[in-house]
Amino acid sequence: MTLTPDGRTLIVAETLGFRLTSFEVGPDGTLSGGRVWADFTGTSIYPDGICLDADGAIWVATCGPRCVRVREGGEIVAEVRTSQNCYACVLGDPDRRTLYAMTAPGSDAAEAAAAPMGLVEKARVSIPGVGLP
């Protein structure tokens, strides 16, 4: 999930729904007005971890060997390849221009426990992160 800087919009990744969904956040924290922000049906993108940038685009961990930067409506405008499947991402460092991607060979818990091979990979990007996280 990611929360816009003004705290008024929450965007949620629905991995098995193949979409990002946005909600309005009321003053009391109540969510309303759910709508599809980006639909990935028919693609190889299973949106998992996400983070928002200063241009209003979202970096999406795809559960495949890449993160994609997506505009509202679903247009992919950038991609960062990873060495393994990517399950989470965040824009960090003091300038929030480093995309950190949490990767692993797969998502099976038993396999990960038997042979932990997860990595944190990183790439520099031009647009800084905003919002939470």
Secondary structure by P-SEA (a helix, b strand, c coil): ccccccccbbbbbbccccbbbbbbbcccccccccccccccccccccccccccccccbbbbbccccbbbbbcccccccccccccccccccccccccccbbbbbbcccccaaaaaacccccbbbbbbcccccccc
